[in-house]
Structure formats: C-alpha cells, structure tokens
Amino acid sequence: MTFVYRPDVLAALLVHGVKPTSHTRPELVRDYLRDLYKFEIRRLRARYLRHEFAKAEYSERVDALRRQYPVLALLPDEFVEG
C-alpha cells in the first residue's frame, strides 16, 4: 500500500527530521512523532525539577513545545491525501 502525505504535514514533519516514504504507514509516523514529543517533555520536566527555571517559565516552555508539534492534533488518516 502506498500513502500520499499532505504537503503541509510533510513540512511539519521535516522540522523534526521525519521524512516518511510513500510506504510508511501514517500510524507509525504519528507514533514516532508522539514518542519524540514525550521524550522532549520529559527532558523539560527533568530540567524544571533541577530548578533550572521557575514554575511559570515551565508552563510557558511546555506550551511552546506543544506548539512545535501541531501535527499531533491530527489523526493518522489526516496525514495523507484522499
């Protein structure tokens, strides 16, 4: 089975170094991106727990990180055209 990814989704994925082929299942791509986001959010929390920044700044950083992953708001079927 082949998949035709939407150009806007491909651009958003490329920001994170993710370049799916036409044979890569959208579910696999979304799972990978979700795992990358979870890794980054855990790293951010660890920095907060080491008191590298204040709690108010932590919530701002979490929000900024979330905004870097807009594709996660989509379902896997929405990654592809058709």
C-alpha positions, 0 to 999 in steps of 0.5 A: 500500500502506498500513502500520499502525505499532505504537503503541509504535514510533510513540512511539519514533519521535516522540522523534526527530521521525519521524512516518511516514504510513500510506504510508511504507514501514517500510524507509525509516523504519528507514533514516532512523532508522539514518542519524540514529543514525550521524550522532549517533555520529559527532558523539560520536566527533568530540567524544571525539577533541577530548578533550572527555571521557575514554575511559570517559565515551565508552563510557558516552555511546555506550551511552546513545545506543544506548539512545535508539534501541531501535527499531533492534533491530527489523526493518522488518516489526516496525514495523507491525501484522499 
